[in-house]
Amino acid sequence: MSGEGNNYTVPKARVPQSESSARSEKEAAAFALGLDLHDKQTENKLNQLGRDDSLDKHLHFAIILVLYLILGLAALSVIFIFVHMTNLITWMSPEEVRDLTELLTTGAVGGVIATVARSRLSAIERKKD
């Protein structure tokens, strides 16, 4: 024999991936909490938790989107004022520039952000109680 052996490839093991469904997640949560899913009230409470979680995700996304929109509008306003004051383009009247400057410096934008954040945090705290 010449010392050359046959090279065999070893197949990799196939591990089936379990598919997660709402029902299986509910059953796993009930098992972990020691709850009986045959009880209709328990099942209704678990369904309500799922709906609340879904609503929280959507509200969180909407609030973040609104905050980014407000931040973007504030940044654009600062850019418009800068361009206007450098006299590159003058398309706003002095009254419009004054109004825009007052809006940015009075803290109206910050007040709106703080109000939204406060109301959101208080809603979360009420749910925890």
Secondary structure by P-SEA (a helix, b strand, c coil): cccccbbbbbbcbbbbbbbbcaaaaaaaaaaaaccccccaaaaaaaaaaaaaaaaaaaaaaaaaaaaaaaaaaaaaaaaaaaaaaacccccccaaaaaaaaaaaaaaaaaaaaaaaaaaaaaaaaaaac
